[in-house]
């Protein structure tokens, strides 16, 4: 993967945009459980009352609260409130908000900052709980004695008070030394309740009761809080969805762009390969690397961009949020994470080594399919369909078996994830319910902690999905990088020269020897000859004598091992491959046509070739007649590989394509083998007449094809064993005589 990171540089700003959006999305998703907890804790349980500091309180009620405050606390509270009545207050808004103001004075909360409210919360909350507890005990004598004032050291029981005695009047008249034990007992009980959130929850009933006494609409307060919190949750959800959609679009563009660039670069790199590199990478493997491997990498990039940032933020952020919600249950998340990580490590330790084997088996399967389809006629001719089916079944079953093994290992990931998720949920409910019963946690906080735990597990689940793709895609990335980092053995010199002046086309082999990469022995030995323009130089020899190898050295499909090949006195290694091949019209041994039309194939070397030029080339190649017989003429369709025309027609079209180029040098590598004798003779005569100034190089097995050549070179086991005209060689070269005489019986000498 690291070897291909440079291909992501053009998409840096898009990736950074995705990172920013994913951070915002994760932040939004992590905020949602907070608002859910607020709706449960405050909106439902506390009736929409989210603070122990009421916005207004009756003067009579405030006097009762002062009983449970020291002088400093009373001063702090009075500084935060303003006492108003129906005569001194701006009765417009206040009377509307607090109808009880018409009959009694009330304290109205001033504009107060968050720090001030936080300081007032425990003071007002504890006092409200105490007063409200006593009031509830007065209204319901059968309840627990006096709420927070219940018995114990320094306490008293309301049932022991004489009838008609107000407990608040009695408490306010008690000396401080008698009230101190009672206040100490209260503080101990408050300390056992936990933090300010629990105090606010306990005081919410008292605040709500006070709002009712003030004539306020408590149902509206509750609904407003729920609707506002729910609205914020909805907006956060919509924002998160928008971020996810934009990230999906951008990541898809990045992945598609990267895949397109990789395919283009792989294709360009393969185009620069010499035959030596093609010996290293099989055609089926290169096809797999350009298609399947690039697709694997494209899918990984989408997942990496969408999950590699989002999943860790969600997982780590969920842990932090959960601990902040309730630190006492941190161990439940740690337990879940340890189980998940251990399982993931075990899975990938088992499956990772298999991914490279899968890609190799995919190459092998493609090779079998490609060979079978390409050689279908041979398979049918030899009745080996059953053998090929078995060969395919073996390759297919090996790939299928390995894929099944990996998938069976991976398929256990999701059930384990769900088991861990449900298990940690049950564990949180079990532990949290005990804390709720003990008054140490709110129900909403337990559910929030549960949501964060699920988000943590989901974060690891998403990372595990990414890890499923990563090993296989990493193998694919390495395979692609292997191609891209392979340097062609045939390259242009850093300081190339050019052909000077008018190019004549004199070709000279000077002490040329050659052996294939990795071979120990040369296949060509000390080859020396000169091919002149306006002449035909032919090469003949038995199979394996080195004819095609020699021809492949001229356009630098291979480079010579020793010696040099000169064109107009210039070593072909000193000019660029483009300039060299511009001078050569090449017809390969196996006629190759491209899908398209006859016109597109003939104009392959010169897309601007005129109709007259195309017709002239077709005439020389003896292709005009069969082209004219087709309904669409030059616009007739040619299927891939030219399979919808005969072998002889393919050869003639290939020859015509080379002639359209108008090159000073023509190479015909056994390009007349599929032609009948009459067509062969007519084509050679037309070539001699129309390309008289060009250097013609012909490789053939037919003596009749080269009988009139100006120079015939006879090869045997990579060495020149004869050179001259037909008549000269018939007199001086035994091997040529054997070849010529062996063909007399079949009319080759006619």
N, C-alpha and C positions, 0 to 999 in steps of 0.2 A: 504493500500500500504506500509506504513512504516514497518508494521510487517513482510514483506517479503524482505526488503532491504538487509538482510544478504545474500540472495541468489545471489546478484549481485557482491559480493566481488571477486569471482574467475575471473570475467570479468572486473575488474577495469582498467587494462591496455588497454583493447579493448575499453572501454568507453572513457578513456582519449584520445586515438587515434582519436576516432570519434569527440570528443570535439575540438581537435586541427584542424582536417580537416574541420569541420563545421565553425570554426572561419575563416579559410583561404577562404573557399567557400563564406561565407558572405562578407568578405572583398573584394573579387574579384567581387561579384555581386554589391556591393556598389560603386566600382570604375568604373564600366562600364558606368553609366550615365555621369560621368565627361568627359570621352573620347568622348561620343556622343556629349556633349555640345561643346567640343573643335573642333570637325569636323564641326559642324554647325557655331560656332562663328568665328573660325580662318580659318578652311579649306575652307569654302564656302564663308562666308561674308567678311573675311579679306584676301582671296586669299592665305592662307598659311602663312601670316605674323603674327607672334605671339608676336611681341615686337615693341615698339615705338623707340627702339634704333637700327638703321640700321647697318648691318655689314660693310657697306661702304657708303660714301656719297661724292659727288663732292665738291671740295674746294669752288667753287662759291656758291653752295647751302648752305654749312656750314656758309659762311660769312653772308648770309641772316638770318640764324637761330640765329646768334650772336646778331642780332638787338634786339631780344626779350629775351635776357639773360643779367643778371647783370655780373659784373666782376668775382664774385665767381663761378657762374654757368659756365661761359666760361672756366675758369681754370679747373673746374671739368671735363668738356667735353673734353678739349684738352688733359688732362692726360689719357683719355681712348682711344684716337685715335692716330694714327701715319699718318703724311702726306707723301704720296709717289707720285712719278711721273714716267714716263717711263724711266728716266735716273737713278734715285737713287734707285728704287725698284728692288726687285727680280722679274723681269717681267714674269718669267715662269708661276707660278700659278696665280699671280694677273691679268696678261693680259688675261689669259683664263677665269677667273671668272668675271673680270670687263673689257670688251673690251674698254670702254670709257677711260681707263687709257692711251691709246695710244695717245690721243689728249689733255688730261687735267689732272691736279693733283687731287688726291682724298684722303680722309681720310679713313683709314682702322681701324676697331675696333680691339683693342688688346685683348689678352686673359683676360677675365674679369669674376670675380665670380658673383654669383647670387645677393649678397648684393649690389655690385656696379651697376649691371644692374637695380636693383629695385630703386636705388637712381637716376639713369639717366633717368628712364622712364618718370616721370612727366616733367622733364626739357626739354628733347628732344621732347616728345610728344606734349607739348603745343606749342613749337616753330614750329614744323613741321605743326601742324594744322593751325597756324596763317599764315605761309608762303604759305602753299598749298592753303589756302582760298583766299589769295590775288592773287595768280597765276591763280586760277580758275576764279576769278572775271575779271582779265585782259583778259583771253581767251574768256570769255563769259560776255560781258558788261551788258547783260540783266538780269543777275542773281542778287541776293541780294547784296547790296553794300559792297564790300570788305570783304566778309566773316566775320571773327571775328573782322575785323576793321570797321564794319559798323557804321553808325552814332550814335549819342548820345553824351553825355557829354564827351568832349575831343577827339571825333572821327573825322573821315573825310570820305568824299565820293570820291571814285576813279574817278567818272564821272566829278568831279570838277577839276581834275588835268589837266594842259595844255598838249596838244599832245606832245608826244616824251619824256615826263618826266617819268623816272623810279621811281615807288613808293618806292622801296627798297633803292635807292640812296637818295631819299628825306628823308625817315625815318631815315636812318643812319646819316643824317646831322642835325637832329632835336636835340636841347638841351634836356638834361635829364628831366628838369622841364616840358617841353612840352610833352614829351613821357610818363611821369608818369601817367597822368589820363587815357591814352589809355591802359597802362599795367594793371592798376587797374580794368578797365572795363573787360579786358580779363580774369583776375583772377576770377572775380565774375561769369563770364559765365562758366569757367572751373569748378568752385566749384559746380555750379548747375548741371553739367553733372554727378557727382558722383565720384566713385573711379577710380583707375588706369586702371581697365579693360575697362571702357567706354572710357577713354583717348586713350588707345591702339587701341580700335576699331575705334575711330575717326581718329587716326593718321595712321592707316593701309593703307589707300588710298594714303597718301603722301609717305609712305615708298615704297609702290609698284610702284608708279610713279617714284621714285628715282631709284629703281632697273631697271626699264625699260630704264631710261635715261643712266644708267651704262652699258646697253647692256645685262643684265642678263635675263635668261629664266624664266619669272614669272609663266608661266603655269607649268613648271617642279617643281618650288618651291611649288605651290599649290598641285600638284599631290603627291609629295613626302610626304608632311605633312599629306594628307588624307590617303595615303597608310600606312604610319607608324602608325598613330593613329588607323586605322582600323585593322592593323595587331596585335597591342597590344590588342585591344578589342577581336579579334579572339582567341589569346592565353589565355587571361583571361577567356573567355568562355569555352575553352577546359579544362583549369585547374579546373574551377568550376565544369564542368561535371565529370571530373576524381574524384574530391573529393566526389561528390554526389554518384558516382558509388561505390567507396570504402566504404563510410559510409553505403550505402545500404547493401552491402555484410556483413560488420562487424556487423551492427545492427541486421541483420537477423540471423547471427550466435549466437549473444548474446541472442536474443529472443528465438531462437530455443533451445539453450542450457539450458536457464532458464526454458523453458516449459518442456523439457525432465527431468531436475532435479526435478522440482515440481511434475510431474506425478510419477516419481520414488519414491520420498519421501512420497507422499500421499498414493501410493500403499503399501509401506513398513509400513507406519503408520497404514493403515487399516488392514494389516495383523496382527498387534500387538493388535488390538482391541479385547476386550472380547465381549460377547453377550450384556453386559450392554451398551457399546458404539454403538453397532449396533441398540440398542433400541433408541438411541439418534439421529443417522443419518440413514435415510432410505437408502436402496440400490440404489433406483433411484436418490436420492440426491447425494450420493457419486459418482455415474457414471457421473452425470451432473458436479459436481465439478472437476472431473478428466479430463473431455473432454471439455465441453462448457466453463467453467470458466477459465480453463488454456488457452484455445484458445483466449478468450477475453484479458487475461493478456499478452499473447504473442504479439497480435496485438498492444496493448498499448505500450509495451516496444519498439517496432520498431518505433512507432510514437514519443515516448518520446525522444529516442536517436536522431532521425533525425530532430525533430522540437523544442524540449525544449531548445536547445542551438541556433539553427539557427534562429528560428522565433524572439526571443527577440533581437538578434544582428541585424537582418535585420530591425526590427521595430525601435529600439532605434537609431541604426546607421543611418537609413534613416532620422529620425527627425534631428539629428545633422548635417548630410550632407546638408539637405534641408535648414536649418537655415543658415548654412555657405554660401550657394549659394545665398540666398536672405532672409534676416531676416525680411523684411517687410511683408512677406506673411505667417509667422509662424502660424497665427491664423486659416488659412484654414485647416492645418493638425490637430491642436488641436480640431477644430470643428468636423472633421471626426472621430478622436479617441474617443471623448466624446460620439458621436452618437453610434459608434460601441460597446464601453464598456457598455453603458446603455442597448443596445439591448441584448448583450450576457448575462448580469446579469439577465435580465428578462426571457430569455429563460431557463437558467439553474435553476433559482428559481422555474420554473414551472415543468421542466422535471426531476430534480434530485431525488425527492422522489419516482418517478415511477420505477427507475432502479432496486431497491431491490425487488419490487413487481414482476417485469418481471422475475427475476431469480427464485423466489418462484413459479411463475406460470409455468416456464419451468420445474422445479422439478415435479410439479403436472402432467403436460402433460406426462412427461417420465414415471411417476408412472402408469398412466392410460394405456399407450401403453404397458408397461412391463407386467402389470397384464393381459391385454387382450391377448397378445401373449402367455404368460405362461399358461393361462387357456383357450386356444382356444377350447380344446375338451369339457370342461365343458360348455363354452358359447354355443357351438353348441348343446350339449346334452339337454340343457334347453331352446333352441330356444330364447336366449336373445341377439341375434345379434343387434336388433334394440335398446335395452336398452344400450348396450355398445357403439353403434354408437352415441347415444344421449349424453352419458357420455363423450365420446371423443369430440363431437362437443362443449359441454359446456366449457371444459378445453381449447380447441383450440380457440374458439371464444373469451374467456376472454384474453388469451395471445395475440391473433391477435388484438383485440380491443385496448389493452394497447400499443402494439407496434405501431399501426397506430397513436394513439394519440401522442406518443413521436416523431414518425417520422414526423408527420405533424407540430409539434412545431419546430423540428430541420430543416425541409425543408425550413422554412422561412429564415434561416440564410444566405444561399447563395444568394438569390435575394436581401436581404438587403445589403449584402456586395458589390454586384455588383452595386446596386443603389448608395451607398455611394462612391464607387470608381469612377463611372462615374460622380456623382455630384461634387466631389471634383476636378475632372479633368476639368469640365466645369467652376467651380469657379476660378481655377488657370488660365485658358485661359482668362477668362473675366478680372480678376484683372491684370494678367501679360500683356495682350495686351495694357492696358492703360499705364502701366509703360514703355513698349517698345516704344509706341508712344511718351511718354514724354522724351525718351532718358535716363531713369533711369535704364533700364535693357536691356540685349541683348536677342534676340530670343532664342538662345541656352540655356541661363540660365533659361528661362521660361520653356523650355522643360525638362531640367535637374531637375528643381524643381518638375515638374509634375511626372517625373519618380520616384523620391524619395518619393513623396506622394503615388504613387501606390505601391511602395515597403513597405511603412509603413502599408498601408491597407492590403497588402498581408501577412505581418508579423502577423497582428492581425487575418487574415483569417486562417492562418496555426495554430495559437494558439487556435482559436475557434474549429478547427477540432480536435485538441488534447483534448480540453475540452469536446467535444462530446463523445469521447471514455473514458475519465477519470472517470466520475461518475460510469458508468456501470462496467468498469474494476475494479474500487475500491471496488465495491460490491463483484465482483468475487474474488478479492484478499482477502477480509475479510473472505469470505466463505472458501477459501482454507486454510487460516491461522487458521480458527476455527478448521479444521480437524488436521492440523499439530501441533497445540498447545494443542490439547486434550490429556491429559495424561491417558493412559490405567489404569483402576482400578486394573487390575491383572498384577503385575510386579514382577520381580525377586527380591529377597532380596539382599541388598548391599553386604552381606557376605554369599553367598550360600555355602551349604555343598554338599557332594556327597554321593552316595550309597556306603557303605563300603563293601569290600570283594565281595564274590559271591552273585549275586542278585537272590533271591528266588522267589519274587513276592507275598509275603504275604500282602494282602490288609485289612486294618482295618478301619472301621468307628467308631469313638469314640465320643459319645454324639453330633452328628452332627445335627445342625438345620440350616435352610436357608430360607430367604425371598428375593424376587426380589427387586431391587432398587426402592425405592419410595413406596413399598407396606407396609402396616401396620401389616399384619399377616404373620407368617411363613407358607411356603408350605411344609416344611419338619420339623418334630419334633423329636428331641432326637433319632436319628438313631444310632443303635449300631449293628455291625455284623463284622465277620472276614471271608474273602474269602481266602482259602488255595490253594497253587499251586498243580496242578494235579487234582483239583476238579472243578466241574461246579457249579457255584452259579447263580441261576436264580431269576428274579424279575417278579412278576405278580401282577396284580391289575386292577381295573376298570379304565376307561378313566379318566384322571385328578388326579390319585392317587399319582403322583409324581415320577413315574418310570424313565422317561427320564431326569427329573430334577436331580435326584440322580446320574444317570450315567454321566451327564454333569459336575458334581463336580469333578470327578476323573481326567480327563485331564485338569482341571482348566479352563473350559470354563466360569464357575462362581467360586467364592471362597465362602467357607462356612461362614455363619454368626456367628455361635457358634460351638464349638467343633473342632475336627481335623480329617483329613484323613491321615493315616499312610501307607507307603509302606516299608516293611522290618523294621518297627519301626521308620522310618524317616518321619516327617511331610512333606507332598508334597509341602508346601509353603516355605520350607527351601532349596529346590533344584531348579535349574533353570527349566524353562518351557521346554527347549530343552531336558534336561536330563530326565525329567519326561515323556515327550511324546515319547522319544526314546524307552521307556519300554512298550509302549502301541500300540497294533494293533486295530484300531477303525473302525467299520462299522456303519455308521450313519443310522438313521431311514429311511431317504430318500436316496436311492442309488444314488450317484452322480458320473458320469463318465465325463472325460474331452475329448475335441475334440482331435483326434489323431488316434492311432491304439489300438487294443487290447493289443499288446505288450507294448506300452508306458503307458497304464493304469495299467497293471499288475506290471510293473517295476517302478511305481511311487515312492515307498518308497525305492527301491534299484535299481538304474539305471544300476548297474553292475551285476544284478542277472543272473545266468546262465540259459540256456534253460531247463535244468533238474529241477531247482528250480521252474521255472514258470510252468512247466508241473505238478510237484508235487502239487503245490498250486491249479492248475486248477482241478486236480483229486479230491482233498479233497472237493473243492467247487462244484463239479459235473458240471463243465463247459467245460470239455475236449470234450465231445460229440458234443455240438453245435458249439464250436470253430472249430473242425475238419470238420464240414459240410460246413463251409464257404470256398470259393474258395481260398482266400489268407491266411487262417488260422490266426495266431497271427498278421499278417500284415493287417488284415481287418480294414477298416476305422470305426471309431466311431465318430458320429456327436456330436455336442455340447449337453451336458446333456444326451448323450446316447439315443437319441430319435429314432435311427434306430435299436434298439434292444428292446425286450420285457421287461416287468417289472421284471419277474423272472430271465431273463438273466442278467439284470443290477445288481440285488442283488447278483447273483453268482459271477459275475466279481468283485463286490465290496468286497465280502468275500475273493476271491482269492487274490486280491490286498493286503488286510490286512495280509493274511497268508504268502505272499512273504516276508514280513518284518521280520518274525521269532521272534516276540516279546514274552516276558515272560508273558504278560497279554493281553488278547483279550476281547474286548467289542463288543457285538453284540446287537445293540439297535433296537429290533424288526426287525431284518434283514432277517427273514425267512417267512415273511407274504405273499410274492408273490410266494412262492414255493408250489408245490403240496405235498401231504402227503408222497408220495413215495420218492421224491427228498429230502424232509425235513428229513426223517428218514435216508436216505443214507448219507446225509451231516453230520448229528449229529454223526452217527456211525464213519465216517471217521475222524471227529474232535476229538472224544474221543480217537481214535486209534493213530492219528498222532501228536496230541498236548497234549499228556498225562502229560507232565511236566509243562504246562502253566496253568495260572489261567484264567478260562473262566467265563466271566460275560455275561449273556444272559437276555435280556428284551424281553418279548413276551406276546401275548394275548392267545396263544395256550397252553393248558395244555399238549397236546401230545408232544410238543417240549421240555418241561422241565420235563417230567414224570420221567426220569431216572437221573435227576440232583442230585448231592450230597447234595445240600442245596437250598431250595426254600424259598424266602423271599416274603411274601404277604404284599402289601402296601394298605392302605386305608386312604384317606384324609391326606397323608403325614406322616402317622405313620405305624410302623411295627405291624401288627395284627396277624402275624403267621410266624413261621420259622421252617423248618425241611424238611424231605423228603416228597415225594408224599403221601406215605401211612400214615405217621404221621399227615400230614396236613388234609388228608381226615377224620381222626378221631378227630382232635382237633380244626380245623379252619373252622368256618361256612362260612366265605366269600370265602375261597378256595373251599369248597364243592359246593357252589352256582355256582362258575365259572366253575368247572369241570363238574357238572351235566348239566349245560346249554349247554355244548358242546357235550354231548353224542349223542344227536339226529342227529348231523351232522357228526358223525364219528370221532370226535376229540379224543375220548378215545380208539380208535382202536389200 
